[in-house]
């Protein structure tokens, strides 16, 4: 008799899979293992297997999460085929390996995949994966976890309902450090745009589905290298103008959406959330000013964006509910825009 819990295989046991859970400053869970082995995960999932090319990662994972080393493998080819049709396979490796590993997982018989962003570095590869997904009748999520963050969800709902005025302008910035850059500056993974900027672009598209690109420019220090900085001007119906920039070489990390409406300014950021609204000015007679107020978040919210991702997976697999967010098609549309921005080419 099969367990009612969903088996989980983690392919890639690095930062987003496991290691970031050790960061004392991050809100938990903040990794795939943190969810699976946490209180929420234990109700719905059980760890089946792990895969990583690095032996030290395998050893550390076994120690940190107290799993049987025999359940860990150094390559996806060694994985046994899934015995449970509801088996979830998570691809949490470097960006350039997402596409080939997802293809191998489908060929092995896995039908539920959660893939870290971006799903591929080229739109044509993502389209190829979409065809394979349909052929295998599989379900694929791409992990843009901010879509499940309660604060972003709350802001989107109020903006779309017009509760905070009509959106006029958005500035979306992702600034990354070259001192501790992770994968963004290794020459792999598409550079800062594909590595980090994809999150901001995904949110912009999520907030404004009619997104189109008007102009773009990329800056690169060396020929044939990934651009260190990209700037784009986008727009969305009916009258939303969006300035989008991803830059490296900073002494800090910042992720921010600055949204200005006819009556409010909403700042959604990794550094916090700001809420300003039009009120009678204390500085200028006969004028209104934007005055900071506490963000009117609801009292009851989900604990974690990562839990939100896995809650949807539970709802789809176990409760046969409809797919809600982070589809492969969404990521294909984002890849198409990123390719144009990266090249600075709108043709």
Secondary structure, 3 states (H helix, E strand, C coil): CCCCCEEEEEECCCCCCCHHHHCCCCCCCCCHHHHHCCHHHHHHEEEEEEECCCHHHHHHHHHHHCCCHHHEECCHHHCCCCCCCCCEEEECCCHHHHHHHHHHHHHHCCCEEEEECCCCCCHHHHHHHHHHHHHHCCEEEEECHHHHCHHHHHHHHHHHCCCCCCEEEEEEEEEEECCCCCCCCCCCCCHHHHHHHHHHHHHHHHHCCCCEEEEEEEECCCCCCCCCEEEEEEEECCCEEEEEEEEEEECCCEEEEEEEECCEEEEEECCEEEEEEEEECCCCCCCEEEEEECCCCCCCCCCCHHHHHHHHHHHHHHHCCCCCCCEHHHHHHHHHHHHHHHHCCCC
